[in-house]
Amino acid sequence: MHTLSLDGPSTVVPLALLADLKAELGITDSTTDTMLADKLMDASSMVLDYIGSPLLSGAWTEEFVIEGGDQLKEIVLSVRPLDSISSISRNGQMWTPDQLSDLVLDKRAGILSHPTPTRRRWQHGVYSAVYTAGYVPPQVAEDGTVNRGTLPQTISRATVLAVAAMVQGAGRDPNLKSESVQGVGSTSWNIASGTGGLPQQVADMLANYRGAHL
């Protein structure tokens, strides 16, 4: 048995900055900001669906079973990078703060292990871990401060290119099949099979992340 759930809102957030998208498109005014922001949200949702693994920062509850013969030295959490662990329980018994603080954490890889000198292994049982993990996407604060976050730049760049493919002409998108331009315009394109609705170039950029734990 292995389950993973997000404790909190599951709303999609933009994976790239509107300013970066506008720079890619060469747009300097704000007349199309609302339309571009909507498309950025659409593309972000498509990218997340295509990657298909937990990605964005949140509070997660993960339950897993360690069988008697497994003798595991390490536990690898499903979402990373790891920020912090709120609690761990075994067979319904909560760990003490000292037990939690004794864990050796590889936050980037999401690995939990006991202190090396003890050479302890994870005992068999049903475990539940509550932790905060995942990448923070780029965002702009209310005061205009830009926070680039921790999301891999390749994913943000791929999101920008996905939106650009929606609004640009044939010279920018090899999959383009038709275009109707009024202002920024609307675009349709041919999509290769298995790309989740994304242009092939974008799917290629995301291939290393797809179905993998980042």
ABEGO torsion letter per residue (X at the ends): XBBBBBBEBABBBBABBAAAAAAAAGBABAAAAAAAAAAAAAAAAAAAAAAGBBABBBBBBBBBBBBAAAGBABBBBABOBBABBABBBBGGBBBBAAAAAABBBBAAAGBBBBBAAAGBBBBBEBBBBBBBBEBBBBBBBAAGBBBAEABBAAAAAAAAAAAAAAABBAAABAABABBBBBEAEBBBBBBBBGAGGBBAAAAAAAAAABGBBX
